[in-house]
Amino acid sequence: MEEKKGLIIGMRALDEALESGKEIEKILFKAGLEGVQFRQLCDKLRTMGIPYQFVPVEKLNYLSKGNHQGVVAKISVIEYVSVEKIIDKALSGEGIPLVVLLDGVSDVRNFGAIARSAECSGAAGIILPAKGGAAINTDSIKSSAGALLRLPVARVTNLRIAIYLLKESGFMIAGADEKAEQSIYDVDFRKPCAVVMGSEDKGISDSVKTLLDQKGRIPLLGNIGSLNVSAAAAVILFEAVRQRGAEIQNK
């Protein structure tokens, strides 16, 4: 099988792509697929932290228009970087380091809008989980106004590990929580900071919330209980910019 239109079709082609270091966004397996080659491939994907899912064979037939051997993979349109590279970039750049973490944001338009706000607010990069998050595709790139092509992005198997690395490097971990006692405007962003944004429906997961150093609620005056996650991200990131104004001017 061969590669075409941003897809890798067939098990052997996928295995060769993995060995060559090609960036894979997502892998689709035919529901019910079995066999030794399939199990070996799954073991490799789990080790590498590359997400995959099972879909009806009709979807694979539609994508490949041919013999797909039960697997179709989507090639990433960007080259992911490591969390360490984002941390190094943040600490070596001008101004106070700022990083964004996404804990389950799944809508590509929200993802793109957050990336746009992150780039405009001077963030050094975005860190997201390998599973459960929005894909970087033409829609998310368009929504980001191209920010996703300029802003480093790291994809990790476990967001908690990324947070531990950030903490070890001196970052304060902050997040929005509508049940927090203090306002987001009372959170001190005048230090190296990683801002965590949660999923559209559940917010920040409990396992990640326990690692937050500071959390705050966004004051709301209307009757609707919450902001869209991309709007909330913009509010928080530019509150960080506001607080850091004097420091930025003094650089």
N, C-alpha and C positions, 0 to 999 in steps of 0.2 A: 504494500500500500504506500501511498505517497502523500506529500504535503501540498495543500492547495487552499487558496483563499483564506489564509490564516488558520487552517485546520491541519491536524495530523491524523491520518486515517489508518487504523490497523495497529495491532499489538507490536509487531516488529518495528514499524516506523516510530512508534511512541518510545519504545525501549531505546532505539538509536538516538532519538532526540534527547532523551534524558541523559544518556551517556555523553552526549556532546555538549551538555550544559545549556540547552535551549530553554528559555523561560516559558513555562506552561501556566496558563491562567486557570484552566479548569479541565477536568477529564470526565467524560460521560461514558458509562458502561451500560451495556444492554442488561435490563433486569433479568436475573436468573442465570447470568453468565457463570460458568464453572471452568475447571481445568487447571493443570499444573502451571502453565504459562501465565494464566490470569492471576493465580494466587501469588506467584513470584513477583509479578508486576505490582500487585497491591502492597506486598511487603516493602518493595522499593519506594512506592509512593508515600507510605506511612513514615518511613525513615526520613524521606526528604521533605515531609510536611506539605505535600501537594494535595489539594482537595480533589475529591472525586465523588460522583453520585451515580445512582442507577436510574435509568430512564426507559420508557417503552421503546421497543425496537423501531417503531414508526418514526420517532424523533431522529434516530441515527440514520435511518433511510432517507429522511428529508434533507439532512445536513450533507450526507456523503454522496448520494446519488449512485451508490455502488456497493461493492463488497467491503464492509468495514470491520469484519471479524469481531463485532460486538464492542468496538471502542472508537470514539472520536474525541480528540483533544483540541482545545482552543489555545492558540499561541498568544502569549501576552504581548500587548502592544508597547509595553515599556520594559525596561530592565530594572528589576527590583534590586535594592541594596540591603546591606545588613543593618541591624539596629545600631551596632557599634559605629558604623559610618555616619549615621544620622547624628548620633551623640557627638562624635568628633567634629562634625560640621557645625553643630550648634555651639559647642564650646570654643571653637576656634574663630567663629565669626564675630562681626561687630554687634554691639548691643547685648542685651540680656538674653540668654538662650531660651528658646521657646519651641516645643514639639507638640504635635497633636496625635492622640491615640483614638481610634474608633473601635468601640466595643459592640460590634454587631450591626452597624449601620448598613442596611441592605438595599435601599433604593439608590439607583445609580445617579439620579438627579440630585438627591440630597448629598451624596458622596462628592459629586462634582462641585456643588455649591460650597461645601465645607472646604474642599481643597482650594477653591478660589479665595475664600476668606483667609485660609491659612497662609497662602502665598502673599496676599496683600498685607497681612499683619506681621510678616517677617518670620514666620515659622521656618525652622530648618528642615522639616520633613514630617511625613505622616507614617504612623505605624498602625497596621491593621492585622487581624487574624486571618490565617489561611483559609479557614472555614467560616461560613456564616456571614460573610461581608459582601458588599457590592463589588462587582467586577470593574476593572479598568477597561472600558471599551469606548466605542465612538460616542455613545450617549453621555457617559460620565466625563469624558474629555471635553465634549462640547459644553456641558454644563459648567465645567471648571474654567471655561474661556482659555483653555490651553495650559492651565496651571499644573495639571497632572503630567504634562510633558517637561516641566521645568523643576518641579518640586520632588526631591527624593522620596521614595516610598519603600518601606520595609514590610514584608509579610512574614508573620511568625506563627508557629504552631500553638504557642501559649502566650497570651497577652500578659499574664502575670509575670512570666520570666522577663519580658521586656521591661516591665515596670520595676522589677528588682534591679535590673541593669541601670535604669535611669536613676533610681534612688542611690545606688552605689556611686554614681557619677555626680551626685549633689543636686539632683533635680527634686523639686517639690511636686507632688502629684495632686492635681486639683480636678474637681468635676462638679457638674451641675446636679443638684438633687432637690426636687420640689419640696421635700420634707425637711430639708436642712434648716437649722435654727437661724443661721446667719444669711444675710444677703450675699449674692455673688460680688457685690461692690465692697464687701468687708473682707474678701479674700485678698491676701497680699500676693500680688503677681510681680513684685519688684525683686525677683530672684529667679534663678534658673527654674523653669516650670514646664511640666508636661500636662496638657489639658486633655481630659478624657471625655469623650462624647458617647452616650449610650445609644442603643437601638431605638427605632421609631416607636415601637410598641411597649417595650419593657424598661427602657432607659439603661443605665449602667447595671451590669449583672452584679449579684451579691458578692461573688468571689472577687471581683475587681473592686467593688465599693469598699471592701475591708482594707484595701491598700491605699485608699485616698488619704493624703495628709490634710487636705482642706476641701470642704465642699460647701456650696452655697446655692441658694434658690434665686431664680430671676423673678423680681417683683412683677406681678401682673395686676392690672387694674380692671380688666374686662371680665366677662363671665366665662370665657373659654379657659380651661384649666392649664394649658401648656402651650408652648411655642413649637413649631416645626423644628426638628433637630438642627437643620442647617441655619435657621434663623437664630436659634439658641447659641449655636457655635459662634456666629458672627458677633452676638452680644458679648459673649465671654472673651473672645479673642481681642476685640477692640476695647474692652475694659482693661485688658492687659496692656494694650498699646497706650491707653490714656494714662494708666498709672506709671508707665515707664517713660512718659514724655520727657521729663526733666533729664533722666539718664541718657536717653537717646540724643537729646540736644547737646549734652555735654561730651559726647564721644568725639 
